[in-house]
Structures are given as C-alpha cells and as structure tokens.
Amino acid sequence: MVKIICDSGCDLTAEMVGKYDISIVPLNVHFGSETFRDGIDITPDVFYQKLAAGKVHPTTSAPAPGVFAEI
C-alpha cells in the first residue's frame, strides 16, 4: 500500500486531496511569539489580516518528523 502525505505548503486542491486520500500535515506559521498550525489554527483570511495589521513578518517552520510518522 502507498500513502501520500504532504505538508500544507503543497497547495493541492481539496478535490485532489479527497480523490487520492492525501493526508496534509500543517506547517507552523509564526507571528512573533504566536505559533499557528496552517489550516487548523489559522485560516488564509486571518493570516492576511494579521499580515496587514502587524509589524512582525511571519515565518514558517516544518512540522516535526514525528507528526509525519504518526500519520
């Protein structure tokens, strides 16, 4: 059996994710000391609101390897 697992930076469509049963692991999005899981704790709309309103530019980090292993 083969399972496709991607991080949320892959930008696959919901249709493709569903069709191929792809698991998406969220990237970490950091605004200063706040950390959000992409697509779980922060939506694109909130991301752009924070980006426009804030003075701190966001950064991202990869999910921990253990998160992939759990899937």
FENGINOR-V774740 format. One record per pair of residues at least 12 apart in sequence whose C-alpha atoms are under 10 Angstrom apart, sorted by sequence separation. I is the first residue (numbers start at 1). GAP is how many residues later the second one is. D is the distance in Angstrom with one decimal. If there is no record, write none. Layout:
# FENGINOR-V774740
[[I,GAP,D] [I,GAP,D]]
This chain:
# FENGINOR-V774740
[[5,12,9.8] [12,12,9.3] [25,12,8.9] [26,12,5.0] [27,12,8.6] [29,12,9.3] [4,13,9.4] [11,13,9.9] [25,13,8.6] [26,13,6.7] [27,13,9.8] [28,13,9.6] [29,13,8.4] [10,14,8.6] [25,14,9.4] [26,14,7.4] [28,14,9.8] [8,15,9.4] [9,15,9.1] [10,15,9.9] [24,15,9.6] [25,15,9.9] [26,15,9.5] [4,16,8.0] [5,16,9.1] [6,16,7.3] [7,16,8.3] [8,16,5.8] [9,16,9.1] [31,16,9.3] [3,17,8.9] [4,17,7.6] [5,17,5.7] [6,17,6.3] [7,17,5.3] [8,17,5.8] [9,17,7.9] [3,18,7.9] [4,18,5.2] [5,18,4.8] [6,18,5.1] [7,18,4.5] [8,18,4.9] [9,18,6.9] [29,18,8.9] [3,19,7.1] [4,19,6.5] [5,19,5.9] [6,19,6.1] [7,19,5.6] [8,19,5.7] [31,19,8.2] [3,20,8.1] [4,20,8.8] [5,20,7.3] [6,20,8.7] [7,20,6.2] [8,20,9.3] [31,20,8.6] [6,21,9.9] [7,21,10.0] [32,22,9.7] [38,22,9.3] [31,23,8.6] [32,23,9.4] [33,23,9.9] [35,23,9.6] [37,23,9.6] [31,24,9.5] [32,24,6.2] [34,24,9.6] [35,24,9.5] [36,24,9.4] [37,24,9.9] [31,25,6.4] [32,25,7.8] [35,25,9.0] [30,26,9.5] [31,26,6.6] [32,26,7.2] [35,26,9.8] [37,26,8.9] [30,27,8.6] [31,27,4.7] [32,27,8.5] [30,28,5.4] [31,28,6.8] [8,29,9.3] [9,29,8.8] [29,29,6.7] [30,29,5.1] [31,29,8.9] [8,30,6.7] [29,30,5.9] [30,30,5.9] [7,31,9.4] [8,31,7.7] [28,31,8.3] [29,31,4.5] [30,31,7.9] [28,32,5.4] [29,32,6.7] [27,33,6.7] [28,33,5.1] [29,33,9.1] [27,34,6.1] [28,34,6.3] [26,35,9.7] [27,35,5.4] [28,35,6.4] [26,36,8.3] [27,36,5.5] [28,36,9.4] [25,37,9.3] [26,37,6.7] [27,37,9.2] [25,38,7.1] [25,39,9.6] [26,41,9.3] [25,42,7.3] [25,43,7.0] [24,44,9.2] [23,45,9.4] [25,46,8.7] [24,47,9.4] [23,48,7.7] [9,51,9.9] [9,53,9.5] [8,54,9.6] [7,55,8.0] [8,55,9.6] [7,56,7.7] [7,61,8.9] [6,62,8.7] [5,63,7.5] [5,66,7.9] [4,67,10.0] [3,68,9.3]]
